[in-house]
Amino acid sequence: MIDLRSDTVTKPSKGMLAAMMQAEVGDDIYGEDPTVNQLQDKVASLLGKEAALFVPSGTMGNQICLNVHAQPGDEVICESDAHIFHFESGALAKLSGIQVHQIPGSAGMMSPEHIEKAVRPSAHYYPRTSIIALENTHNMAGGTILPIEEVIPIADFARNRSLRMHLDGARLWNASAASGIGLHEYARHFDSLSVCFSKGLGAPIGSMIAGSYDFIAEALRTRKQFGGAMRQAGYLAAAAIYAIDHNFPRLQEDHVNARIFAEIIAESPALTVDLNSVMTNIVMFYTKQGLDAYQLAEQLKEEGVLLHAMSTDALRVVTHLDVSQEEVTQAAQITVNLLQS
Ligand SMILES: Cc1ncc(COP(=O)(O)O)c(C=O)c1O
């Protein structure tokens, strides 16, 4: 099987497992796990933030950050296809009583004008707008990179209006590797952000949130309330350290492979793909002429290719470190050939 459903399907390499086995550990709820502490310091410094906190998943990372920034009844402004809105099981409503104000974006980016309009006036009968949340890269837009020059005016606006800026940076590594813009250059425009080790970097488990000392002190309490505080988590932190050191520099290979896939399937008269949207390791493509995407995904499975149908006419492919360029090329050719037959 060539598994292109997600970059979350990777398994730890031998080198990563060896690093995990050798990890020094302690009780992290007492702050005594040296490997967790090392990872937190390392990521805080990479992101240019005062402090960072290791959490089990990207979802928990986002949910903790948003919970700390808002009160029940408050509103978070986000793009209408944001992960926090569609794919976190309604956690904002359930765990924090926060409601979402969605704004349609272009390639995952909301315009400052739309955001400005969405911020509620201060009358008591409106919900209070507390947070603007962005996602970089943007998953549903096809791994698009949010242009930093468009993020800056939004951050300036948020500061002037005392709104918090949160970044779902599950794949910020990819944005930075592809654009050449440093992680800290992106991070400096946000009060909080989450990054994941279990996606393109290939670690089995784990994410990090980062922000000011005060923010992380509060997040520590919320992580415990959400059940995300761990004990000898150093084994997982060792995998994340290995992932940053060995797999961050190779993300470009995934980006090249995604482009190869997109260029091959662009030749098929039965599919459309916007090659300009293929900026990192995700390819969103669409069926034409009423061809059912779910059915196509099932047929491809029989041919040995796994990918995700996202709706009746949309499919997603994600490249990662457990698929080679040959396999990605083969998967694209199988797709095109199937549609020819
Ligand atoms: C953009 C984005 N944010 C957050 C998450 C959540 O990460 P996790 O699956 O670790 O909860 C994902 C997962 O795919 C994602 O794509």
PDBQT file of the ligand as one rigid body, heavy atoms in Angstrom, charges set to zero:
ROOT
HETATM    1  C1  LIG A 401      -3.864  21.968  10.947  1.00  0.00    +0.000 C 
HETATM    2  C2  LIG A 401      -4.024  20.963  12.030  1.00  0.00    +0.000 A 
HETATM    3  N1  LIG A 401      -4.158  21.383  13.290  1.00  0.00    +0.000 NA
HETATM    4  C3  LIG A 401      -4.310  20.534  14.313  1.00  0.00    +0.000 A 
HETATM    5  C4  LIG A 401      -4.322  19.175  14.100  1.00  0.00    +0.000 A 
HETATM    6  C5  LIG A 401      -4.568  18.260  15.268  1.00  0.00    +0.000 C 
HETATM    7  O1  LIG A 401      -3.500  17.438  15.571  1.00  0.00    +0.000 OA
HETATM    8  P1  LIG A 401      -3.734  16.069  16.389  1.00  0.00    +0.000 P 
HETATM    9  O2  LIG A 401      -4.192  15.074  15.391  1.00  0.00    +0.000 OA
HETATM   10  O3  LIG A 401      -2.366  15.779  16.938  1.00  0.00    +0.000 OA
HETATM   11  O4  LIG A 401      -4.720  16.343  17.449  1.00  0.00    +0.000 OA
HETATM   12  C6  LIG A 401      -4.183  18.673  12.799  1.00  0.00    +0.000 A 
HETATM   13  C7  LIG A 401      -4.212  17.228  12.563  1.00  0.00    +0.000 C 
HETATM   14  O5  LIG A 401      -4.103  16.734  11.461  1.00  0.00    +0.000 OA
HETATM   15  C8  LIG A 401      -4.039  19.594  11.734  1.00  0.00    +0.000 A 
HETATM   16  O6  LIG A 401      -3.934  19.183  10.464  1.00  0.00    +0.000 OA
ENDROOT
TORSDOF 0
